Amino acid sequence: MARLFNLHHYKDLTSLNIDDFYKTLAYAFLYKSLAHEVDGIPVNQLTLSLVRQGYPREMVKKLEAEGMQVHRQYPGIYYIADAPISAQIVVTQELDAENHRILRVLTSDLNEADARGFLEEASNLTNKGDKDNISAVLTVSMNANYAVYEDLQRSELTMDCEPLKRLMKDEFDKAEARGEARGEARGKAIGEASGVEKMVVSLLKADQTVDFVAKVAKMTVEQVRAIGKKAAVL
């Protein structure tokens, strides 16, 4: 059975625009190009999920103007037809509470019931991959709803569960560490710039057009061509 690689984008929960879509698409192409062997990750095994709490109407208009179609497949889940990679938009405020508890916490307006249900489910996971995914979701959710989680941490119901207690402590410790690390963020700007160039080269190697790469990388066509020539891929 073919393995599927699903890339999620949920850094900013309250907004989603056309450039976010192309940026996530670029990351997917870059992820594919970094496989250990040629075509080690076939493009038909890649999927994108863009998670937001509200329906991104303006982005959908742009997608449809560019020839793609967005349709509602399930409550809160919208498929993007004719995208370069299979993609979907997940609208957390429309999701069913029981079936999509984990995704429903990706909102800036989290209620205590969803937070508690999510944490109780998360505390029972044992697989390392699942725990890593839950940690990423919890980080985003906690950043947007710190007071809700702080209240839960203090409650007797939440803290009666030892695995849950450990999970919460780990995340609060990480949140504190992130606060200390913000002062070092500026020093990473140069590394990020080189990362964009690597992405441009990878997209060109994947036979993407110069115009497409320029749009994804937010560069001029001339800048993309210069990078491509420097890397001997144009």
N, C-alpha and C positions, 0 to 999 in steps of 0.2 A: 504493500500500500504506500502511495506517494506521501511524503512528509510535507505538511503545509507550514509556511512561515508567515505568521500574521504580525505585522508591524502596527503598533498603536501610537496615536498622537493625542495626548491629552494634557499638554503642558499648561495651556491657558484654557480654563474651563468655560469662560464667559464669552469668548469671541472666536470666530473662525472665518477666515477670508480666503480668497482664491490663491494668494501667495502661500498660505499655510498648506493648502492642498499640494501645490507644486513642490514646496520644500519637502513635504513628507514623501512625495513621489520620488524626489531626488535621493533621499535617504534610502529608499527601497532599492533603487538602481545601484547605489553605492554598495549596499549590503550584498546584493547579488554579485557584484563584480569582485568582492573580496573573498569569495568562496575559495577553498583550497585547490580546486581543480576547475578547468574550463567548463562553464555551464553546470557547475556543481549544484547551483540552485536555479532550476528552470524557472522562467518568468511566470509560467502558469501555476507554480506552487507558491507564489507570493500573493498575499492579500494585505490590504490597508484598512485600518479602522480609525476614523477620526471621531473622537469622543468630545461632545459638548453638552452642556445642560439645556440649551435652547436650540431651536431649529435655525440654521444659518441661511436665511432667505437670500441675502445678497450673494453669497457664494454660490448657491444653487442656480441663481439667475445667470451668473458668469459661466458656470459649467455648461448649462444648457445652451448658452450663446456660442459656446465653443464646440457644440455637437454632441455633448454627453447628455444622458437622460437620468434623472433622479426619481426613483419611485419608492413608495412605502411598502416594504416587504412584511414587516411585523410592527406592532406598536413600539415606536422609538427606534426602529432600525430601517434605514433607507439605503438601497443599493444604488451605486453609480454605474450605469450601463455605458459601455463603449469607452471607459477609461483605459489608459495604457496598461494598468495593472488592476486586477479585481479589487474594488474598493467599496466601502460602506461608511455611512455617517450614523453614529449612535447618539441619539438625543436622550440624555439620562432622565430628564424630567417626564418623559413619556413612557419609560420602561415599566414593566410589571414588577411590583415590589418583591414578590416571592421568587420569581424566576431569574431576576437580574439584580440581586442584592449587591453584588460586588461592584457592578458598573454604576448603580444608583448613587453610590457615595462619591462619585466624581462630579460634584456640584459645589457651588459656593454657598448653597442654601440648604445644608444637610440637616435633617431632623434626627432626634435622638434615637428613634425606633430603628431607622435604617442603619445608623452608625453602630448601635448595639448588635443588631442582627448580623451585620458584616463582620464585626470583631469576633462574635461567637463562632461563625463559620470559619473564619480565618484561623482561629486558635486550634482548630481540629485538623488542619492540614499537616501532612508529614513529608510529602514529596518536596525535595529541595527546589525544583523548578517552580512548583506551585507557590512555595513560600517566598521565593524571590519575586515572583509576579505580584503577590499580595503586598509585599513590602513596598514595591514601586507605586501601587495604587494607594496604599495607606499614606505614603509620603505626600502625594499630591493632594489627597483628601484632607489630611491634617493641616497642610499649609493653608488651605482655603477655609478650614473650619476648626481652628485650634481650640477655641473655647468649648465647642461641643465635646471634643475628645478629652479635654481637661476635666470637664464635669463628669464624664463617664469614668475617668480614671479614679475619681474620688468616691464614686458610688460603691456601696457594698456589693450590689448585684454583679457589677463588672469585675471587681477585684476578688471575688470568691473563687474565680477560675484561675488556677495557677498558670497554665499556658497563656491565657489571655493577659495576665498580669505581666508576664515576661515580654510578650509582644508589644504591649503598650510602653513598657520601660525602654525597650530597644528603640522604638520610634521617637520617644521624647528625648532620649540621649542623642539620637541622630539629628533631631531638629535643633538642639542646642549647638551641636558641632557645626551644622550648616550656618548658623548665625555667626559663629566665629570665623568661618571660612569666607564669608562675604567680602571681608577686607582684602582678600587675596585674588578676587575675581578679575581685576583689571590686568593682572599679569598674564592671564590666559589669552588675551586678545590676539597676540601674534600667532599662537598655535591654532586658533580658530580660523585665522586668515589662510594659513597653509592648508587647513582641512578643506576649505572651500575649493582651493586649487586642485586638491586630490579628487574631490567630487567631480569637478569639471572634466578632468582627464578621464575618470572612470566612465562618465556618461558619453564622452566622445568615443571611447573605446567600445562602448556598447552600441555604437552606430546611431546615437541620437543626433538630431540636426543641431547646427550651431545656434539657430534661432531658438529652439526649444531649450537648449542648455543655458543660453543667455537669460531666458525668462526664469528658469528654475533658480539659477545662481544669482539673479538680480544684478547682472553685469551687462555691459554693452556687447554687441556682436564682436567688435574689435578686440575687446578684452579677452573674450573666449578664444578667438582665433590666435591671439598672442600666446595664451597658455597652451593651446593645442600644438602650436608650432614649436614652442619651447620643449614640450614633451615628446615631439616627433610623432604625434598622432594625427596631424593634419598636413 
